[in-house]
Amino acid sequence: MLPTRPLGTTGPAVSALGLGCMGMSALYGEADRAESLATLHAALEAGMTLLDTGDFYGMGHNELLIGEALRTAPAALRERALTSVKFGALRTVEGGFTGYDGRPAAVKNFAAYSLQRLGTDHIDVYRIARVDPDVPIEETVGAIAELVEAGHVRHIGLSEVGADTLRRAAAVAPIADLQIEYSLVSRGIEEKILPVARELGIGVTAYGVLSRGLISGHFTRDRALAPGDFRGMSPRFQGENLHRNLDLVDRLRAVAEAKGVSVAQTAIAWVLAQGDDVVPLVGARTRTRLTEALGALDVPLDAADLAAIEEAVPAGAAAGERYPAAQMAHLDSEH
């Protein structure tokens, strides 16, 4: 079994690393279905209990994939698995995104479809992916609270919300965790959001801990991205920004090599070291990457290590925003 961490003061205990499953279905080019299932099974066998998905990842494909993995896993592993699901994104036939729907009736509709695709009788943590600007967060959270009361959802989460929204939501119902991007190159939550989450007893599930592979140590300057790969539109992967960001990775590599570990393990270990209330989500799509990520749990970082890492990659050093401008506009956490 892996070490565990609590999702806030009201949420469940989960493995200290969670598995972000999006890349097995969407946004990073083609994925190998057999390898994805094998990776999901390997994660469960290693003791990972938190599986994170969204109903719009591959338009339901990711939930169906997780459902298949759970159905074909040994019963003991299946029973330990916890599902974290995001909802609310509206899609087009062509795969575009057209906004978010947080109306109470829509919340319950999304949940019904997710339960069917996952093949489970409840969702462990349920959250809207982005705040619907036309629906007060109190109404959206209230609808999830009704799903909790009905037994269809166990815990309420939030995603990419700012400190004020966090307070408003927590006044309606207990919030287990806030899912938000947090890494060496994305430290915006530290000023206001993280302190408020801690004040309210809300845990953090950190996604993008390797910044979509940018600081994994595996991304090269001449890498050609597959059609449909989100990184082809990401500002941090463009032109001079990419070169500046990979310069940071080269500096981080020197720190990692001095410790005898990989760049990815160093970056994940840094997030783990930010507090026991922070659970990093690793987006491993293969068993090889999963094994590397799990190795971060065995990388102790003392004060000198942390200082060396932050000297190599200072706060605010990343070149480029973390999303294209149109998507940044949807982030309540950035307003």
N, C-alpha and C positions, 0 to 999 in steps of 0.2 A: 504493500500500500504506500501511496505517496503521502507526504505531510498535507494537512488540511488547513484551511483558513475559513473564517466565518464571512458570509456575505452580510456585513453589517450586524447590528444587534438583533434584528428580527428575522434574518434570512437563514438558510441552511449552511452547514459546514460543507465546503467543497474542496476538491483537490487544489493544491497551491498553484497549479497551472491548469488552465482550461483549454479546450480545443476549439478554436474558431474555424467553422466548417465552410464558410462562404466560398473559398477558392476551389472547393471540390465541385462547384456547380456554376460559378459565374465570375466574371470580371478579370480573370487572369488567363484567358485563353482556354484551350481545351484541357480537360482533366481526364485522367484515366480512371474509369469507374471501378474496375477491379482493385486498383491500387488504393483508391479512396476508401473502399469498404475494408480493405486489409488494414489501412491506417486507422480507421475508426475502431476496428477490433483490437488492434495493437494498443491504442490509447486506453481502451477500457481494461485490457489485460494488464497494462502498466500501473493502473490505479487512478487514471484520470476519470473524474466523475462528471465534470461540467462540459456539456456539449452546447456550443452557441451557434444559433442559426437565425435566419429571417425568412418569413414566408414568401418574400419576393426574391430570394436568392435562386436564380434560375427559374423563377415563377413557380415555385413549389417543388422543383427538382431536389433542392437540398433537404427539405423536410422528408421527402419520400426516401432519399438516400439514407438519412439517419434512421428513419423508420425501419428500413430493410436491415441496417446494421444492428439495430436493437433486437429485431425479431430473430436474427440468426446468431446472436451472441448467447453464450451460456447464461442461464437464468440468473445466477448470482451476480454477474456483471451487469446484466440488463436492469436488475432491481436497484443497483447502486447508481445508475446513470441519472443525471439531472439535465433537463432540457431548459435552455434559455432561448426564448423566441422573441424576435422583433417583428412588429407588424406596422401597417399603415401606409407603406409606399404604394403609389398608384402607377401602373405600368401600361404601356401600349403593346399592341401586337408585335411591333418591330423591336421591342425591348427598351424603349425610352421610359424615362421617369417623368410623371406629370404632376407630382405633388404628394400630399399626405392627407389622410382622412382619419381624424381622431374622434368623430362623432360616436356616441355610445352605441348606437345600433350597428355601426360599422365595426367597432371593437369586437362586439359579440359575434358578428358574422366572420370576421377574420379568424377568431379563436376556433370557431366551429370547423372551419376548413383545416386549420393547423392540426387540430386533434385527429381529424380523419387521416391526414397525410402521415402524421407521426405514428399512428396506430396506438396511441396512448389514451388513458382516460383523464389525464390532467397534464398541464404545462407547469413546470416548476417555477420559472420566472418569466413574466410576460411584460413587454414594454413596447411603447410606440417608438419607432426608429428615429423620427424627428417630430418635434412639436408641430401640430397643425395650427397655423396662425389664425385660423378662423374658429377654433374651438378652444375655450379655456381649458388649461391643463387639469383643472379641478373636475371637469366633466369627463375627460378621458380617463383619469385615474379612478374616478368614482365608478365608471363602468367596469374597469378591471377589478375593483374591490367587490363588485357584485358577482363577478366570475369567481373570485376567491370564496365568497360566501356560499356560492352554489357548488363548490368543490372542483370546478374545472381548472382553476389556477391556484397554485400554492402561495406564490409571493409576487409582489409588484416591483418592477424595476423601471428605470428611466434611461434615456439615451441622449447624450449630447445636449444636456440642458444646462443653463446658467444657474448661478447661485440663487437668484430670486425665484426662478421657477422651481428649483429644488425645494425651497422653503414652502412655496404654495402647495406643491404636491404632497409634501410630508404632513401638511396640516389636514389633508383629507383622509389619508390612510397610511399605515406603515410602509415605508419604502426600503426594500432590502439592499438594492445596489444601484449605482449609476454606472452605466457603460459609456466610456468616453476614451478618446485617443490619448495615450500617455506613453511617452518614450523619451529617450535621451534627446531627440530632436523635436519633440512635441510636448512642451512642459507648461503650456498655458493654464492648466488647471491649478497649478500650485498657488497662484496669487489669491484667488477668491473661492473657486469651486471646491477644491479639496478641503480647505478649512471648514467650510459650511457643511460638507458631507460628514466630516468627522464630528462636528458639533452635534449634528442630528443623528449620529449613529448609523450612517449609510455607508455601505462598503463601495469599493470601486472595482469594476472589472475593466481592466485596461486593454484596449485593442490597439492594433498598430504598433506593437512593442518593437517590431523590427522595421517600422515605417514601410510596410508593403515590400519588404525585401531589401530596401535601400541600404539599411545598416546591418544587413545580415552577414556581410563579408563575402557573399556569393554573387552580388550584382556587379557586372563589369561595365566599363565605359563604352564599349562597342557592342553591347548586347542588343540584338534585334528583338523587339517585342512582337508577340503574335497579334493578329487582328482581333480587336475586341478587348485587348488587355487594357484595363483601366489606367495603368501607369502611362500609357501613351498620351493621356490628357492631363496627367498630374503635373502641376508646376514644378515639383521637386525633381522630376525626372527629365526636365527639358533643358537642352542646351547647356549654357554656362552654369545653371543651377545644379545640374547633375554633376558636373565636374567639381564644383565647390563642395557639394555634399559628399562625394566620394573621397575628396581630400580629408574630410573629417573622419571617414571610415578608415582611411590609411593610418590616421593618428590613433584611432581606437584599436586598430589591429596591433599596433606596437604594444599597447597596454595588455591586450589579450595574450599575445605571444609571450610576454614576460611572465604571465601567470600560467602558461601552458594550457590555455583553453581557447575556444574559438571566439570569433568576433560576435557571432549570434549569441553564444552562451553568456558572454560578458554583458551584452545589451539587455538580455532577459534578466540576468542576475541583478543588474542595476535596478530594474523595475521591481523585482522581488524585494530588494533592500529598502524600498521606499515606505514600507510599513506592512504589518500583517493584515491590514484591512484592504490591501491592494492585491487583486488576483489577475496576473497577466493571462491574456488569451493568445495562444500561439497558433498561427494559421498554417500549420504543417499539412501539406497535401500528400506527402509520401512518408513511408516508415523511416527512411534515412533522416529526413528533416525532423521528424518526431523524436527520434532517438537523440539527435543533437540538442533539441530544445529541452528535453527532459534532463539532459546533463547539466543544465543551468542550475538545477536544484542542488547540485553538489559543488557549486562555486561560491565559497564564502568570500564576502567582500568586507574588509575592515576599513577604518576611516581613511587610511592612506590609499587604499585601492579606489575608494569612491572619489577621493580628491583627484587622483590621476585620471580617472575616467571623465570627470567633469572638466578637467583642464584640457583633455583631448577634444571633448565635445561640449563646449560651454552652452549654458542655457541661451536660447535665441540664436544659435549659430547657423541653423539650417537656412538654406537659400530656397525661397519659394514658399507659398502657402501650402497647407496640407491637402486642399481640394481646389478644383477650378472655381472661379468666382461664383458661378451660378449655384454650385453646391454649398459653398461657404455661406451664401445667403440663407440657406435653410437651417443653419446651425445656431440654435438658441444660445449655445455655449459661447459663441463668439460675439454676442451682442451685449 
